[in-house]
Amino acid sequence: MVILKDYATKTEIQERKNKTVNGFWPVGIDYGFSGVKGFAPNKVFCYPNCAIKVDDFSSLLESGVNDILLKDKEGYWIIGEKANEMITPANAMNYESEMYERNRYFSPAFGALMKAGLGIAIQSNAYQTYNGEPIFVQTGLPPEYKEMDSADLKEVIAGNYEFDMKIGKNPFRHYKFFISENYVFIMDQPMGSLFSAITDNDGVQGQFGIQVLKSRTLVLDPGFKTLDIYDISGGSVFNKPATFDNLGMHEVFERTVNGLKGANITVLGMQNALKRGYVTVLDKKRMINKKLHFDDLLEKNTKEVCMEAVQKLVSLYDYMQNHDYLIVTGGTGNAWYPMIRDHFRNMENLTILSANRNDKMLSNTYSNVRGYYFSLVSMLLHRFKK
């Protein structure tokens, strides 16, 4: 039985000590279609991918613990869960067309989401203080889009930043910093999960990790909007990476929305419905309003889309008979992992790994960005070691 709230994108900032490099401030960041995930020397964080521009903040009666408010030269922004709550069926289509499309990099809303993530990443806490060190950023793109989109994404991340941001009940804080274009790196997205699966919290790739890297390994990254498949052999790309636009959590939500007859809900509205645990169905003629629980429907659609993804795998990769490892990653991977492991349970040649195997305290939601971060730290250590 699925637990609906586990499917919702949460807002969280976890303070923790991560391996870093003295004199630098490495940041791994993942601007996913469902949420922005980040990794820094002193924290990990996540918040929903939603930014709504408002005239001012006077309509907010009080700040909730998960509220993110941002002021920049474009205006006033409400970001994350509070913004999601402001999405209605009437404006959902316009917002989806802006934020769920590939070419979103230069939109003001994407800029606000990006500033919020970088601002959170450089916040000081008890584990480490940011003292103006040069900021290095590692992110990723689906393999199919990397060649075409890297220049645009690098351009919008690099540059001078100045904005004010408030998180929860804390006061507004002013941010001013610079990121050099030479300090922005973009990798194939599933490679982040490969690095995560083979790297421990000390940044070390042990004997087993090196074995996985050198073997015939497939990374399955079912995200919100895309399913990415990355084939590795002997530590390098073996086949052209594959990306499918209709085999992620967006597809699961869309099928669920279409199956909720009589409920006025959109894919974006699913976030609030997941937290509530139900949708409402209105009989206008008789003025009857009922709560409709959709656990079973969501579970059914999750299994269907997962099995369609598995069929893509076995079709593209010769029934997986030539692979040694299959790494399952991403937030959607959390839901799919048990089904995939069960499907291949009789394949003695194939070992199914969860990308968060080196840090079970973190959800697979963070696996890509954890790999980005440790890849960046490794690069900095080798490039600038004294």
Sequence and secondary structure as in RCSB ss.txt:
>XXXX:A:sequence
MVILKDYATKTEIQERKNKTVNGFWPVGIDYGFSGVKGFAPNKVFCYPNCAIKVDDFSSLLESGVNDILLKDKEG
YWIIGEKANEMITPANAMNYESEMYERNRYFSPAFGALMKAGLGIAIQSNAYQTYNGEPIFVQTGLPPEYKEMDS
ADLKEVIAGNYEFDMKIGKNPFRHYKFFISENYVFIMDQPMGSLFSAITDNDGVQGQFGIQVLKSRTLVLDPGFK
TLDIYDISGGSVFNKPATFDNLGMHEVFERTVNGLKGANITVLGMQNALKRGYVTVLDKKRMINKKLHFDDLLEK
NTKEVCMEAVQKLVSLYDYMQNHDYLIVTGGTGNAWYPMIRDHFRNMENLTILSANRNDKMLSNTYSNVRGYYFS
LVSMLLHRFKK
>XXXX:A:secstr
   GGGGS   EEEE      TT EEEEEEE SSEEEEEETTEEEEEES EEEES STT SS  TT EEEEETTE
EEEETHHHHHH  TTTHHHHHHHHSSS  TTSHHHHHHHHHHHHHHT   SS    S  EEEEEEE HHHHHHHH
HHHHHHHSEEEEEEEEETTS  EEEEEEE GGGEEEEEHHHHHHHHHH  TTS   HHHHHHHHSEEEEEEE SS
 EEEEEEETTEE S  EEETTSSHHHHHHHHHHHSTTB   TTTHHHHHHHT EEEEETTTTEEEEE  HHHHHH
HHHHHHHHHHHHHHHHTGGGTT SEEEE HHHHHHHHHHHHHHTTT TT EEEETTTT TTS GGGHHHHHHHHH
HHHHHHHHH  
